[in-house]
């Protein structure tokens, strides 16, 4: 039997201003949700599914050709400019 391994990468920042990472409860919910999805879609038993969550510093994350925080500032500035 093939055992699925799911890798989830998230930026290391919290879902609210006072936190700097996702919580253990949020991680547990991700693990449960992904495992149940593989059970429902591929009929893979929960006990054969491995889920790895990796938190990546925002300095090591980027898109649109820019580091993540710089990209977010650019998008926010563009949105603010279109509202004026």
Phi, psi and omega in degrees: 000134178281130179259115181290144172238123181248126176254125177244124176247131177229155175289147179279087176199151183278171178270005173213160188302330184277359182243150180244014175199168175285157185276166175299324179294319178295320178297316179299320179294321176297314180299314180297313183296315180294317180297317179293325177298316178293327175295313182292318187272316186249002181059036178269124180301145180306319184287352178256001182257128178251135179235128178244126177249124180242126176264126185249130177303144180298336175294339182254021184225138177198165173200166182065022180079009183227156170300151188308309184293324177294319178298316179298318178298319179298313180297317179297319179294320178295319178295318179296322181292326181282341179276346182282000000 
